[in-house]
Amino acid sequence: MIQTFTQNDVIRYVYEETSEEENLLIQDALVHDTEMLEFYLDLVDLKIGLDTSYREPSSRTVDNILAYSRNFDSKHQTSA
């Protein structure tokens, strides 16, 4: 029996959301389907890029948000 997989199955595989049985079947399909393999490799590259692009806000940005929040809070306490 030939098992066919969708791009969604490959995405689930990349994000480790597949069962052990599915993993083996998908790995076998990747060996035999060059188009699926190319999609998989592109997806892995994209995932690595997303994982490494996480950024933190600058201290200035955090300070501005906190200052705004303090100012907002004080304005609403006096008007109540």
C-alpha positions as CSV (number, residue, x, y, z in Angstrom):
1,M,0.0,0.0,0.0
2,I,1.3,3.4,-1.0
3,Q,0.9,6.1,1.7
4,T,0.5,9.6,0.5
5,F,1.2,12.6,2.7
6,T,0.2,16.2,2.5
7,Q,2.3,19.3,3.2
8,N,0.4,19.5,6.5
9,D,1.7,16.1,7.4
10,V,5.3,17.3,6.7
11,I,4.7,20.4,8.8
12,R,3.5,18.3,11.7
13,Y,6.6,16.1,11.2
14,V,8.9,19.1,11.4
15,Y,7.2,20.4,14.6
16,E,7.3,16.8,16.1
17,E,3.6,16.4,16.2
18,T,3.5,13.0,14.5
19,S,3.5,9.6,16.0
20,E,6.5,7.2,15.8
21,E,4.6,5.2,13.2
22,E,3.9,8.3,11.1
23,N,7.6,9.4,11.5
24,L,8.8,6.2,9.9
25,L,6.3,6.4,7.1
26,I,7.1,10.1,6.4
27,Q,10.8,9.4,6.5
28,D,10.3,6.7,3.9
29,A,8.3,9.0,1.8
30,L,11.0,11.7,2.0
31,V,13.5,9.2,0.6
32,H,11.3,8.4,-2.4
33,D,9.7,11.7,-3.2
34,T,12.1,14.5,-4.2
35,E,9.4,17.1,-4.3
36,M,8.3,16.3,-0.7
37,L,12.0,16.3,0.3
38,E,12.5,19.7,-1.1
39,F,9.5,21.0,0.7
40,Y,10.7,19.4,3.9
41,L,14.2,21.0,3.6
42,D,12.7,24.4,2.8
43,L,10.5,24.1,5.8
44,V,13.4,23.1,8.1
45,D,15.3,26.2,6.9
46,L,12.3,28.4,7.5
47,K,11.8,27.0,11.0
48,I,15.5,27.5,11.9
49,G,15.2,31.1,10.7
50,L,12.0,31.7,12.7
51,D,13.6,30.2,15.8
52,T,16.7,32.3,15.6
53,S,14.9,35.6,14.8
54,Y,13.3,35.9,18.2
55,R,14.1,39.4,19.5
56,E,13.6,41.2,22.7
57,P,12.4,44.8,22.9
58,S,15.0,47.4,23.6
59,S,15.2,48.9,27.1
60,R,14.0,52.2,25.8
61,T,10.9,50.6,24.4
62,V,10.1,48.8,27.7
63,D,10.7,52.1,29.6
64,N,8.3,54.0,27.2
65,I,5.6,51.4,27.7
66,L,6.0,51.4,31.5
67,A,6.0,55.2,31.6
68,Y,2.8,55.3,29.4
69,S,1.2,52.7,31.7
70,R,2.0,54.7,34.8
71,N,0.7,57.9,33.2
72,F,-2.4,56.2,32.0
73,D,-3.1,54.7,35.4
74,S,-2.6,58.0,37.3
75,K,-5.0,59.9,34.9
76,H,-7.7,57.3,35.5
77,Q,-7.4,57.3,39.2
78,T,-7.8,61.1,39.5
79,S,-10.8,61.2,37.3
80,A,-12.8,58.5,39.1
